[in-house]
Amino acid sequence: MPGYVTVNFGISQEFGLMSWNGLTARFDIINAFDEQYENPRRQRSGRRRARNFGARRGFFFGLSKKI
C-alpha cells in the first residue's frame, strides 16, 4: 500500500456576545487537499475483504460555551 499524508487545519476564537461570556467558535478542515487513500484497517465481510477508504475532505464548525 503506498504512503499518504493528510493535512488538517483548525482555528478557534474565544469571544463574548452581549451577556454571554466564554463562547468559543471553531472551524476545521479535515483532509484539506482531498487526498484519497485506502484505510489500512480493512473491514471483513465473510471471506472477502471489503475495500475501506479514508475520509474525504470535510468542513466542520462548532460553537461552545464554558460553564
Protein Blocks (a to p, Z undefined) as FASTA:
>chain_A
ZZdddddddddddddehjbghiacddddehklopacddfbdcdehjbccddddddddddd
dddddZZ
